[in-house]
Amino acid sequence: MSLGTLLAQMPVAWFETGPDMRLIDSGGGALQDADAAQQFLKSLRSECEKLRGSEVGRWQTQFRGKVFDVTACPRRRTDGSLVGLRGMAIDVTGHATDRRRYDAFAAFAPAAAFIRDRNGRYLWVNHAYAHLYDTTPDAIVGRTVADLDPPEDAALFLAMDREVLSAGKPVRHSLTYHHPDGTPGRAVGHRFPVKEESGPCVAGIYADITDYTRTLSERIAAEADLQALRDQSGLPCVLLSAGGRIRQASTAAADLLHVTVPDLIGRPAHTFLAAEGDLGVLHSRWNDLIARRRRRIRTSAAFIDARGFQWRGKLLLTPVGRTPSRARRVWAVLTHQSLPHQPLPPLTPAQIRILSLLAAGQSNAEIAAALHLSRQTVDYHLSRLRDLLDAPTRPALISRAYVLGILDPQAWPPRSATAHHRLSPA
């Protein structure tokens, strides 16, 4: 395939003119015929006139709905006199369309972007950048950094520009600036060198993180306040994941379990529960809470600390960080706890019922009648309970039942404080 045949199939046109700028020869597939080439050359006359004193000229022009990149140079005799022009035009309509799309995208991108020369004069900004100054791009282009920013900000920005031009490569910055009303702002992004017709320039793309930084600072302050309140209140509490692992804990909770706060973080909460009978009921209520079938739950459970001592506590469980169908975390707050003690043999339901009736002030005979037991059986149970709870008298037995968490100190008539009787939704 000859060069002429190849050019005829490509979006390229070449041309030669005489001294009077009339077409002498042309070819290629970018223009339909010689007449089109002559009309095209006529549209270039003003630009071609400028080439008389130049060796090579390059520019972009539009012709019949298309966009062309044109390169042309003078044809001269050996004595230097002008004979005509020789040039080539490349159809870049598709590239121009892509460029317009890119320009539209860049103009309305949410990140603030700019291009300015080495003297700090703006050549281009997008709408997000202009919004930082409460104005429009047209109102910024042509002005300098010193025209828009306070002296201290302008000096900083120009120093960053010089850094980029000197390094010749992108530089990431995190900077503080001032809004037009004087309030401080925060931005993070890149500056990088670009080449424009005027020479080396600096471009920048920055995300305004003022609101994010302020929100983050407020969150850190709120978390610090919450931690201070949690630790200074003396209230034992832990933040649990949906899977039941401890994510945060107060110093009071760690002290109660005789461990340190770091020892608690990441531990499954159920490893601190003492009574296996509580687990099934707690697990069922926990699932209700995580699935958002309950807003919060008041319950009780038996705990065991690092020394092996046991005690019973009342809990308030409240979900936080909810999704539409599931809670992500749960705050567990201990509102009351019994006296820590060595593990006791489990009491039977009959023994717990006897303690409840005894605390209500009933005599042995009345207890026997209420439970359909013989007087001798009640006497045996009371004697056995005094031995188990180390209580020599009836008043001491009732007191021990309360301080050990067997009876609920906030209920009347007296009743059991175990999870089976005290699990209830709030």
C-alpha positions in Angstrom: 0.0 0.0 0.0 1.4 3.4 -1.1 1.7 6.3 1.3 -0.9 8.2 -0.7 -3.4 5.3 -0.4 -2.7 5.1 3.3 -3.3 8.8 3.8 -6.5 8.7 1.8 -7.9 6.3 4.4 -6.9 8.2 7.5 -8.4 11.3 9.1 -5.4 13.3 7.9 -5.1 16.0 5.2 -2.0 17.6 3.7 -1.8 20.7 1.5 0.7 22.9 -0.4 0.0 26.5 -1.5 1.7 29.1 -3.8 2.8 32.5 -2.7 -0.7 33.8 -3.2 -2.0 31.2 -0.6 -3.9 29.4 -3.4 -4.0 25.6 -3.2 -1.4 23.8 -5.4 -1.8 20.2 -4.1 -3.6 18.3 -1.4 -4.6 14.9 -0.3 -5.6 12.6 2.6 -8.9 11.4 4.0 -9.7 14.2 6.4 -11.2 16.5 3.6 -13.5 15.3 0.9 -11.9 16.9 -2.2 -9.7 19.7 -3.5 -12.6 22.2 -3.3 -13.0 21.3 0.4 -9.3 21.6 0.8 -9.4 25.1 -0.8 -12.2 26.2 1.5 -10.4 24.8 4.5 -7.2 26.7 3.5 -9.3 29.9 3.1 -10.5 29.5 6.7 -6.9 29.3 7.8 -5.7 32.5 6.0 -5.4 34.6 9.1 -3.3 32.0 10.9 -1.2 31.3 7.9 -0.4 35.0 7.5 1.4 34.8 10.8 3.7 32.1 9.5 5.6 34.4 7.2 8.1 35.2 9.9 8.0 31.8 11.6 9.4 28.4 10.7 6.5 26.2 12.1 3.1 27.0 13.4 0.6 24.8 15.3 -3.0 25.6 16.2 -6.5 24.1 16.4 -9.4 25.2 14.2 -13.0 24.2 13.4 -14.3 23.5 9.9 -17.6 22.2 8.8 -18.5 20.9 12.3 -15.1 19.2 12.8 -12.1 20.1 14.9 -8.6 19.9 13.3 -5.1 20.1 14.7 -3.1 22.1 12.1 0.7 22.1 11.6 2.1 24.3 8.8 5.4 25.8 7.8 6.6 28.2 5.0 8.1 26.9 1.7 11.1 29.0 0.8 13.7 29.1 -2.0 17.4 28.7 -1.3 17.6 32.5 -1.2 15.0 32.6 1.6 12.2 34.0 -0.5 8.7 32.7 0.2 7.3 30.2 -2.3 4.2 29.1 -0.4 3.1 27.0 2.6 3.1 23.3 3.3 1.0 21.8 6.1 -1.0 19.0 7.6 -4.4 18.8 9.4 -5.5 16.0 11.6 -9.2 15.5 12.4 -9.4 15.4 16.2 -13.1 15.8 16.5 -13.5 12.7 18.7 -10.7 13.9 21.0 -12.2 17.3 21.2 -15.5 15.8 22.3 -13.7 13.8 24.9 -11.9 16.9 26.1 -15.2 18.8 26.4 -16.6 16.0 28.5 -13.5 16.1 30.6 -13.7 19.9 31.0 -17.4 19.6 32.1 -16.5 16.8 34.5 -13.6 18.8 36.0 -15.6 22.0 36.1 -18.3 20.4 38.3 -16.3 17.9 40.2 -16.9 18.1 44.0 -13.1 18.5 44.7 -11.8 22.1 44.4 -9.3 22.4 41.5 -7.2 25.2 40.0 -4.4 26.0 37.6 -2.2 29.1 38.1 1.1 30.3 36.7 4.4 30.7 38.5 3.4 34.2 39.6 0.2 33.0 41.4 -2.2 34.2 38.7 -5.2 31.9 38.1 -5.6 30.5 34.7 -8.5 28.1 35.5 -10.6 27.1 38.5 -13.7 24.9 38.8 -16.9 25.7 40.6 -16.0 23.9 43.8 -12.9 26.0 44.1 -14.8 29.2 43.4 -17.4 28.2 46.0 -14.7 28.3 48.7 -14.6 32.1 48.0 -18.4 32.5 47.6 -18.0 33.5 44.0 -17.8 32.1 40.4 -14.9 30.8 38.3 -15.0 33.8 36.0 -14.6 36.1 38.9 -11.3 34.4 39.9 -9.6 33.6 36.6 -7.1 36.4 35.9 -6.7 37.4 39.5 -3.8 36.4 41.8 -3.6 34.6 45.1 -2.8 37.8 46.8 -6.0 39.3 45.5 -8.1 36.6 47.1 -6.4 35.4 50.3 -5.0 37.0 53.4 -1.3 37.8 53.3 -0.3 34.9 55.5 -2.3 32.4 53.4 -1.1 33.8 50.1 2.5 33.5 51.2 2.0 29.9 52.2 0.2 29.0 48.9 2.9 30.6 46.8 5.6 28.8 48.7 3.8 25.5 48.0 3.7 26.4 44.3 7.4 27.1 44.3 8.0 23.7 46.0 6.1 21.9 43.2 7.8 23.8 40.4 11.2 23.2 42.0 10.6 19.4 42.6 8.9 18.9 39.2 6.6 16.2 40.7 3.3 16.0 42.6 3.4 17.0 46.3 0.6 16.1 48.8 -0.4 18.8 51.2 -2.7 19.2 54.2 -3.2 22.8 54.9 -5.2 25.3 56.9 -6.7 28.4 55.2 -9.3 31.1 56.0 -12.8 31.4 54.5 -13.9 34.9 53.3 -15.6 35.5 56.6 -12.3 34.7 58.5 -13.3 31.3 59.8 -10.5 28.7 59.5 -10.9 25.9 57.0 -9.0 22.6 56.4 -8.1 21.0 53.0 -6.1 18.0 51.9 -5.0 17.2 48.3 -2.2 17.4 45.7 -0.3 20.1 43.8 1.5 19.0 40.6 3.3 20.7 37.7 1.6 21.2 34.3 2.7 22.8 31.1 0.5 25.6 29.6 1.1 27.9 26.7 2.5 30.5 29.2 5.0 28.0 30.5 5.3 25.8 33.6 2.3 26.1 35.9 0.9 24.6 39.1 -2.3 22.7 39.3 -4.0 21.6 42.5 -6.9 19.3 43.5 -8.1 19.6 47.1 -10.9 18.2 49.2 -12.4 20.6 51.8 -12.4 18.6 55.0 -13.4 21.5 57.3 -16.8 20.0 58.3 -15.2 16.5 58.6 -12.4 17.9 60.8 -14.9 19.8 63.0 -17.1 16.7 63.3 -14.2 14.5 64.2 -13.0 17.0 66.8 -16.5 17.1 68.3 -16.6 13.3 68.3 -13.2 13.0 70.0 -14.3 15.6 72.6 -17.7 13.8 73.2 -15.9 10.4 73.6 -13.5 12.0 76.1 -16.4 13.5 78.0 -18.2 10.1 77.9 -15.0 8.3 79.1 -14.6 10.8 82.0 -18.3 10.5 82.9 -18.0 6.7 82.7 -14.9 6.5 84.8 -15.6 9.2 87.4 -19.2 8.2 88.0 -18.1 4.9 89.5 -20.8 3.1 87.6 -19.7 -0.3 86.3 -20.5 -0.5 82.6 -19.3 -2.1 79.4 -19.9 -1.7 75.7 -20.6 -5.0 74.0 -20.5 -6.0 70.3 -23.5 -7.7 68.8 -21.5 -10.9 69.3 -21.1 -10.3 73.0 -17.5 -9.2 73.1 -16.4 -6.3 75.4 -15.4 -3.3 73.3 -15.2 -0.6 76.0 -15.3 -0.8 79.8 -15.3 1.5 82.8 -12.7 1.4 85.5 -15.4 0.5 88.0 -16.4 -2.6 86.0 -12.7 -3.7 85.9 -12.3 -3.1 89.6 -15.5 -5.1 90.3 -14.1 -8.0 88.4 -10.6 -7.6 89.9 -9.0 -7.2 86.5 -7.6 -4.2 84.4 -9.5 -2.5 81.7 -7.1 -3.8 79.0 -7.8 -7.3 80.3 -11.5 -6.8 79.6 -11.3 -5.5 76.1 -12.0 -8.2 73.6 -13.1 -10.8 76.1 -16.5 -12.6 75.6 -18.8 -11.2 78.3 -20.2 -14.7 79.1 -16.8 -15.8 80.5 -17.6 -13.6 83.6 -21.0 -15.3 84.2 -21.1 -17.7 87.1 -24.5 -19.5 86.9 -25.0 -21.7 83.9 -28.8 -21.5 84.5 -28.7 -17.8 83.6 -27.1 -18.3 80.2 -30.0 -19.7 78.3 -32.4 -17.0 79.4 -29.9 -14.3 78.9 -29.1 -15.6 75.4 -32.7 -15.5 74.4 -33.3 -12.0 75.7 -30.0 -10.9 74.1 -31.2 -12.1 70.7 -34.4 -10.1 71.1 -32.4 -7.0 71.9 -30.0 -7.4 68.9 -32.9 -8.0 66.6 -34.6 -4.9 67.9 -37.6 -6.7 69.3 -36.9 -5.0 72.6 -35.8 -1.4 73.2 -33.9 -2.2 76.4 -33.9 -5.0 79.0 -33.6 -5.0 82.7 -32.3 -8.4 84.0 -30.0 -9.9 86.6 -27.1 -12.4 86.4 -24.6 -14.1 88.6 -21.0 -13.0 88.0 -17.6 -14.5 89.0 -14.5 -12.3 89.4 -10.8 -13.0 88.9 -10.5 -14.2 92.5 -13.3 -16.8 92.1 -15.8 -14.8 94.2 -19.4 -14.7 93.0 -22.0 -12.0 93.3 -25.3 -11.2 91.6 -26.0 -8.0 89.8 -28.8 -6.1 88.1 -28.2 -5.1 84.6 -29.7 -2.5 82.2 -29.0 -3.5 78.6 -29.5 -0.8 75.9 -28.7 -1.2 72.2 -26.8 1.6 70.3 -25.6 2.1 66.8 -28.7 0.5 65.2 -29.2 -0.4 61.6 -32.8 -0.7 60.3 -32.9 -4.4 61.4 -30.1 -5.0 63.9 -28.3 -3.4 66.8 -24.5 -3.1 66.4 -23.6 -2.7 70.0 -25.1 -2.8 73.5 -24.3 -0.8 76.6 -24.6 -3.0 79.8 -24.8 -1.0 83.0 -24.7 -2.6 86.4 -27.2 -0.8 88.6 -26.9 -2.9 91.7 -24.7 -5.8 92.9 -24.7 -8.1 95.9 -21.9 -8.8 98.4 -19.1 -10.9 96.8 -18.8 -14.3 98.4 -17.3 -17.7 97.9 -19.4 -19.9 95.6 -22.4 -21.4 97.4 -24.1 -24.7 96.7 -27.1 -24.0 94.5 -30.3 -23.5 96.4 -33.4 -25.5 95.5 -36.6 -23.7 94.4 -38.2 -24.8 97.8 -35.4 -23.3 99.8 -35.6 -20.0 97.9 -39.4 -19.9 98.4 -38.9 -20.5 102.2 -36.5 -17.6 102.3 -39.0 -15.4 100.6 -41.8 -16.3 103.0 -39.5 -15.9 106.0 -38.4 -12.4 104.8 -42.1 -11.6 104.5 -42.5 -12.2 108.3 -44.3 -15.6 108.2 -43.8 -18.1 111.0 -42.7 -21.7 110.5 -46.2 -22.9 110.7 -47.4 -20.4 108.1 -44.6 -21.3 105.8 -45.4 -25.0 106.1 -49.1 -24.3 105.3 -48.3 -22.2 102.3 -45.9 -24.7 100.8 -48.0 -27.8 101.9 -45.0 -29.1 103.9 -44.8 -30.6 107.4 -43.5 -28.4 110.2 -40.5 -30.7 110.6 -39.6 -30.3 106.9 -39.6 -26.5 107.2 -37.5 -26.7 110.3 -35.0 -28.9 108.5 -34.8 -26.5 105.5 -34.3 -23.5 107.8 -31.5 -25.3 109.7 -29.9 -26.3 106.4 -30.1 -22.7 105.1 -28.5 -21.3 108.3 -25.6 -23.7 107.7 -25.3 -22.9 104.0 -25.5 -19.1 104.5 -23.5 -19.0 107.8 -26.4 -17.3 109.6 -27.1 -18.3 113.2 -30.5 -16.6 113.6 -33.6 -15.9 111.5 -32.8 -12.2 111.1 -29.3 -13.0 110.1 -30.6 -15.5 107.6 -32.8 -12.9 106.0 -30.0 -10.4 105.9 -27.6 -12.8 104.3 -30.2 -13.8 101.6 -30.4 -10.1 100.6 -26.7 -9.2 100.7 -25.8 -12.4 98.8 -28.3 -11.5 96.0 -30.6 -14.4 96.6 -33.6 -12.2 97.3 -34.4 -9.0 95.3 -33.7 -6.0 97.5 -36.1 -3.8 95.4 -39.1 -6.1 95.5 -42.0 -6.6 97.9 -43.4 -9.1 98.7 -39.9 -10.7 98.9 -39.0 -12.8 95.9 -36.0 -14.4 94.2 -33.4 -12.2 92.4 -32.4 -14.9 90.0 -32.5 -14.4 86.2 -35.5 -16.8 85.9 -37.7 -14.4 88.0 -36.2 -11.0 87.1 -35.8 -10.9 83.3 -38.2 -8.2 82.0 -38.3 -5.7 79.2 -38.1 -2.1 80.1 
